[in-house]
Amino acid sequence: GYKTKFITAAELVEELLIAKEEHKLGAFEKKWLKNDVIIVDELCKASHNSSYGKLIIM
């Protein structure tokens, strides 16, 4: 009965970049907070990519 979101790390970063460019990070956060569980796949790959790493650290 939990609302669950499955996403790859690459897709998550892409959504974050788009939200940032459109100055809609607040709306992005509200949308994601509606989920009870978020499963991010391929996290190890993302942490080794410099562009992803910058976002993860922020």
N, C-alpha and C positions, 0 to 999 in steps of 0.2 A: 503494500500500500504506500510505499514511498515514491515520491516524484524523483526520478533519476535521470541524469543527463550523461550520455557517453560522448566523448569528443577526443580527437587526437590533439597532441600538444601543438602541432602545426596549425590546425584549425582554430584552436583557442587563441594563439598568437595573432593569427590573421584577423580574427574578430576584434581583438583588443586594439590592434593597429587601426582598423577602420573606425572603431568607436572613438579612439583618440583623435584621429584626423578630423572627424565630424563633430568633435567636442561633445560627445554623448556618453562619456564614461559613467556618469550617474545613472543613465537609463540602462546601460550595460550591466551595472552592478545590481540594480533592482531586478532585472530579468533573471540574472543568475541566482539571486537570493531566494527566488521562488522554488528552487530545487532543494530537496532534502539531501541528496547524494550526487556528487559530481565525480565521474571517473575519467581521468586524463590518461590516455595511452601514449606510449612512446616518450615518456618524460626523460629518460636517459639520453635519447638522441637530442632532444631540445636543449638540455643543459650544456651540451658540448658545442652547440652552434652559437657563434658569437652574438648574432642578432637576437636569438631567443634568450641567451644568457642575460643580456642587458634588461630585458623585460622581466625576467624572473627575479632579478635583484631588486628592481624598482618595487 
